[in-house]
C-alpha cells in the first residue's frame, strides 16, 4: 500500500490559505523529508490542526465595542 503525504501546498489548500500563510504557523515535525522538502501524513496535519488553540486564543488586542 502506498503512503500518501501532503506537501506545503497541499497543507495550505487543506486550510484554505496560501502557502505563504503557513509561514505564520508552527507546523508539526514532518513525517518525512525528501531532500529539503517537508511532507506530512494527512492524519498528522488533521490531529495537529484539531489540537491548535482557537482563533483569538491567548488574548491579543481587545475588540472595539460600539457604545
DSSP file (Angstrom, degrees, kcal/mol; ACC not computed):
  #  RESIDUE AA STRUCTURE BP1 BP2  ACC     N-H-->O    O-->H-N    N-H-->O    O-->H-N    TCO  KAPPA ALPHA  PHI   PSI    X-CA   Y-CA   Z-CA
    1    1 A X              0   0    0      0, 0.0     2,-0.4     0, 0.0     0, 0.0   0.000 360.0 360.0 360.0 136.0    0.0    0.0    0.0
    2    2 A X        -     0   0    0      1,-0.0     2,-0.2     0, 0.0     0, 0.0  -0.662 360.0-129.8 -86.2 133.8    1.3    3.4   -0.9
    3    3 A X        -     0   0    0     -2,-0.4     2,-0.5    38,-0.0    -1,-0.0  -0.583  17.4-142.6 -78.3 143.2    1.6    6.1    1.7
    4    4 A X        -     0   0    0     -2,-0.2    38,-0.6     2,-0.0     2,-0.3  -0.938  20.6-175.8-110.3 128.8    0.0    9.5    0.9
    5    5 A X  E     -A   41   0A   0     -2,-0.5     2,-0.5    36,-0.2    36,-0.2  -0.887  18.3-135.3-123.6 154.2    1.8   12.6    2.1
    6    6 A X  E     -A   40   0A   0     34,-3.6    34,-2.2    -2,-0.3     2,-0.1  -0.921  15.1-153.8-109.1 131.1    0.9   16.3    1.9
    7    7 A X     >  -     0   0    0     -2,-0.5     4,-2.4    32,-0.2     5,-0.2  -0.323  42.4 -86.4 -87.5-179.2    3.4   19.0    0.9
    8    8 A X  H  > S+     0   0    0     30,-0.4     4,-2.5     1,-0.2     5,-0.2   0.897 128.7  52.2 -57.0 -43.7    3.3   22.6    2.0
    9    9 A X  H  > S+     0   0    0      1,-0.2     4,-2.3     2,-0.2    -1,-0.2   0.915 111.0  46.4 -61.7 -43.5    1.0   23.5   -1.0
   10   10 A X  H  > S+     0   0    0      2,-0.2     4,-2.1     1,-0.2    -1,-0.2   0.863 111.3  51.9 -68.8 -35.8   -1.5   20.7   -0.1
   11   11 A X  H  X S+     0   0    0     -4,-2.4     4,-1.5     2,-0.2    -2,-0.2   0.928 110.4  49.1 -64.2 -44.5   -1.5   21.6    3.6
   12   12 A X  H  X>S+     0   0    0     -4,-2.5     5,-2.4     1,-0.2     4,-0.9   0.920 111.0  49.6 -61.0 -44.3   -2.2   25.2    2.7
   13   13 A X  H ><5S+     0   0    0     -4,-2.3     3,-0.5     1,-0.2    -1,-0.2   0.880 106.7  56.2 -61.7 -38.1   -5.1   24.1    0.4
   14   14 A X  H 3<5S+     0   0    0     -4,-2.1    -1,-0.2     1,-0.2    -2,-0.2   0.846 113.4  40.5 -61.9 -34.7   -6.4   21.9    3.2
   15   15 A X  H 3<5S-     0   0    0     -4,-1.5    -1,-0.2    -3,-0.3    -2,-0.2   0.512 112.5-118.6 -92.2  -7.1   -6.6   25.0    5.5
   16   16 A X  T <<5S+     0   0    0     -4,-0.9     2,-0.3    -3,-0.5    -3,-0.2   0.825  76.8 109.4  72.9  31.8   -7.9   27.3    2.8
   17   17 A X  S   <S-     0   0    0     -5,-2.4    -1,-0.3    -6,-0.1    -2,-0.1  -0.793  72.6 -92.0-128.7 173.4   -4.9   29.7    3.0
   18   18 A X     >  -     0   0    0     -2,-0.3     4,-0.8     1,-0.1     3,-0.5  -0.431  35.9-111.6 -81.5 161.9   -1.9   30.5    0.8
   19   19 A X  T >4 S+     0   0    0      1,-0.2     3,-1.0     2,-0.2     4,-0.4   0.879 121.3  56.6 -58.6 -37.3    1.4   28.7    1.1
   20   20 A X  G >4 S+     0   0    0      1,-0.2     3,-1.3     2,-0.2     4,-0.3   0.818  96.8  63.7 -64.0 -30.8    2.8   32.0    2.4
   21   21 A X  G >4 S+     0   0    0     -3,-0.5     3,-1.2     1,-0.3    -1,-0.2   0.761  90.7  66.3 -64.7 -24.3    0.2   32.0    5.1
   22   22 A X  G X< S+     0   0    0     -3,-1.0     3,-1.7    -4,-0.8    -1,-0.3   0.726  82.5  75.8 -68.8 -20.0    1.7   28.8    6.5
   23   23 A X  G <  S+     0   0    0     -3,-1.3    -1,-0.2    -4,-0.4    -2,-0.2   0.785  91.5  55.5 -62.2 -25.0    4.8   30.8    7.4
   24   24 A X  G <  S+     0   0    0     -3,-1.2     2,-0.4    -4,-0.3    -1,-0.3   0.536  99.4  76.3 -83.6  -6.9    2.8   32.2   10.4
   25   25 A X  S <  S-     0   0    0     -3,-1.7     2,-1.2    -4,-0.2     0, 0.0  -0.827  77.6-133.4-108.1 143.3    2.0   28.8   11.7
   26   26 A X        -     0   0    0     -2,-0.4    -3,-0.1     0, 0.0    -2,-0.0  -0.770  33.0-158.3 -93.6  94.2    4.3   26.4   13.6
   27   27 A X        -     0   0    0     -2,-1.2     3,-0.1    -5,-0.2    18,-0.0  -0.268  21.5 -99.3 -69.2 156.7    3.7   23.2   11.7
   28   28 A X        -     0   0    0      1,-0.2    -1,-0.1    16,-0.1     3,-0.1  -0.206  54.2 -74.5 -68.2 167.8    4.4   19.9   13.4
   29   29 A X        -     0   0    0      1,-0.1    -1,-0.2     2,-0.1     9,-0.0  -0.403  61.9-104.3 -59.4 138.2    7.6   18.0   12.6
   30   30 A X        -     0   0    0      1,-0.1    10,-0.2    -3,-0.1     3,-0.1  -0.304  14.0-137.2 -66.4 151.5    7.3   16.5    9.1
   31   31 A X  S    S+     0   0    0      8,-1.4     2,-0.3     1,-0.3     9,-0.2   0.765  88.5  10.4 -76.0 -26.5    6.6   12.7    8.8
   32   32 A X  E     -B   39   0B   0      7,-1.9     7,-2.0     2,-0.0     2,-0.5  -0.995  63.0-149.3-151.9 147.6    9.2   12.5    6.0
   33   33 A X  E     -B   38   0B   0     -2,-0.3     2,-0.6     5,-0.2     5,-0.2  -0.986   6.5-169.3-118.0 128.1   11.8   14.7    4.4
   34   34 A X  E >  S-B   37   0B   0      3,-2.5     3,-2.0    -2,-0.5     2,-0.5  -0.909  73.1 -50.6-115.9 101.0   12.6   14.2    0.7
   35   35 A X  T 3  S-     0   0    0     -2,-0.6     0, 0.0     1,-0.3     0, 0.0  -0.624 122.4 -26.3  66.4-120.0   15.7   16.3    0.2
   36   36 A X  T 3  S+     0   0    0     -2,-0.5     2,-0.5    -3,-0.1    -1,-0.3   0.297 114.8 110.8-103.6   7.2   14.8   19.6    1.8
   37   37 A X  E <   -B   34   0B   0     -3,-2.0    -3,-2.5   -30,-0.0     2,-0.3  -0.724  58.7-146.4 -90.0 126.5   11.0   19.1    1.2
   38   38 A X  E     +B   33   0B   0     -2,-0.5   -30,-0.4    -5,-0.2     2,-0.3  -0.716  20.1 179.6 -90.3 139.3    8.8   18.6    4.3
   39   39 A X  E     -B   32   0B   0     -7,-2.0    -7,-1.9    -2,-0.3    -8,-1.4  -0.997   8.2-162.7-142.2 147.6    5.8   16.3    3.9
   40   40 A X  E     -A    6   0A   0    -34,-2.2   -34,-3.6    -2,-0.3     2,-0.2  -0.914  25.8-112.6-128.0 150.6    3.1   15.1    6.4
   41   41 A X  E >>  -A    5   0A   0     -2,-0.3     4,-1.9   -36,-0.2     3,-0.7  -0.576  35.3-118.7 -72.2 145.4    0.6   12.4    6.6
   42   42 A X  H 3> S+     0   0    0    -38,-0.6     4,-2.6     1,-0.2     5,-0.2   0.880 115.2  54.3 -54.6 -38.9   -3.0   13.8    6.3
   43   43 A X  H 3> S+     0   0    0      1,-0.2     4,-2.2     2,-0.2    -1,-0.2   0.825 104.9  54.1 -67.7 -30.0   -3.8   12.4    9.8
   44   44 A X  H <> S+     0   0    0     -3,-0.7     4,-2.3     2,-0.2    -1,-0.2   0.939 112.2  43.3 -65.7 -47.0   -0.7   14.2   11.3
   45   45 A X  H  X S+     0   0    0     -4,-1.9     4,-2.7     2,-0.2    -2,-0.2   0.903 114.2  50.4 -65.5 -42.5   -1.9   17.5    9.9
   46   46 A X  H  X S+     0   0    0     -4,-2.6     4,-2.2    -5,-0.2    -1,-0.2   0.907 112.3  46.4 -64.5 -41.5   -5.5   16.9   10.9
   47   47 A X  H  X S+     0   0    0     -4,-2.2     4,-1.4     2,-0.2    -1,-0.2   0.912 113.8  48.8 -66.5 -42.1   -4.5   15.9   14.5
   48   48 A X  H  X S+     0   0    0     -4,-2.3     4,-0.6     1,-0.2     3,-0.3   0.926 112.4  48.2 -62.2 -45.2   -2.2   19.0   14.8
   49   49 A X  H >< S+     0   0    0     -4,-2.7     3,-0.8     1,-0.2    -2,-0.2   0.886 109.3  52.7 -64.7 -39.4   -4.9   21.3   13.5
   50   50 A X  H 3< S+     0   0    0     -4,-2.2    -1,-0.2     1,-0.2    -2,-0.2   0.801 110.0  49.4 -66.0 -28.5   -7.5   19.9   15.8
   51   51 A X  H 3< S+     0   0    0     -4,-1.4    -1,-0.2    -3,-0.3    -2,-0.2   0.530  87.3 108.3 -89.3  -7.1   -5.2   20.5   18.8
   52   52 A X  S << S-     0   0    0     -3,-0.8    -3,-0.0    -4,-0.6    -4,-0.0  -0.392  80.1-102.6 -69.5 147.1   -4.4   24.1   17.9
   53   53 A X        -     0   0    0      1,-0.1     3,-0.1    -2,-0.1    -1,-0.1  -0.334  44.9-102.3 -63.4 153.2   -5.9   26.9   20.0
   54   54 A X    >   -     0   0    0      1,-0.2     3,-1.8     2,-0.1    -1,-0.1  -0.109  52.8 -65.4 -70.1 172.6   -8.9   28.6   18.6
   55   55 A X  T 3  S+     0   0    0      1,-0.3    -1,-0.2     3,-0.0     3,-0.1  -0.331 123.5  15.8 -59.8 139.5   -8.9   32.0   16.9
   56   56 A X  T >  S+     0   0    0      1,-0.2     3,-1.0    -3,-0.1    -1,-0.3   0.570  88.1 155.0  70.6  12.1   -8.0   34.8   19.4
   57   57 A X  T <   +     0   0    0     -3,-1.8    -1,-0.2     1,-0.2    -4,-0.1  -0.427  57.9  33.3 -67.2 143.9   -6.7   32.3   21.9
   58   58 A X  T 3  S-     0   0    0     -3,-0.1     2,-0.8    -2,-0.1    -1,-0.2   0.639 117.7 -90.0  86.4  15.2   -4.2   33.8   24.3
   59   59 A X    <   +     0   0    0     -3,-1.0     2,-0.2     2,-0.1    -1,-0.0  -0.741  57.3 170.2  92.3-114.2   -5.7   37.3   24.4
   60   60 A X        -     0   0    0     -2,-0.8     2,-0.3     2,-0.0    -2,-0.1  -0.561  56.8 -13.5  91.9-164.7   -4.4   39.7   21.8
   61   61 A X  S    S-     0   0    0     -2,-0.2    -2,-0.1     1,-0.1     2,-0.0  -0.535  76.8-114.6 -74.7 132.7   -5.9   43.0   21.1
   62   62 A X        -     0   0    0     -2,-0.3     2,-0.1     1,-0.1    -1,-0.1  -0.333  32.5-106.9 -67.1 150.9   -9.3   43.6   22.7
   63   63 A X        -     0   0    0      1,-0.1     2,-0.4    -2,-0.0    -1,-0.1  -0.463  31.0-113.1 -74.0 147.4  -12.3   44.1   20.3
   64   64 A X        -     0   0    0     -2,-0.1     2,-0.5     1,-0.0    -1,-0.1  -0.666  30.8-150.6 -78.6 134.7  -13.8   47.5   19.9
   65   65 A X        -     0   0    0     -2,-0.4     2,-0.2     2,-0.0    -1,-0.0  -0.910  14.5-120.7-110.0 135.8  -17.3   47.7   21.4
   66   66 A X              0   0    0     -2,-0.5     0, 0.0     1,-0.1     0, 0.0  -0.497 360.0 360.0 -71.6 139.3  -20.0   50.0   20.0
   67   67 A X              0   0    0     -2,-0.2    -1,-0.1     0, 0.0    -2,-0.0   0.449 360.0 360.0 -87.5 360.0  -21.3   52.4   22.5
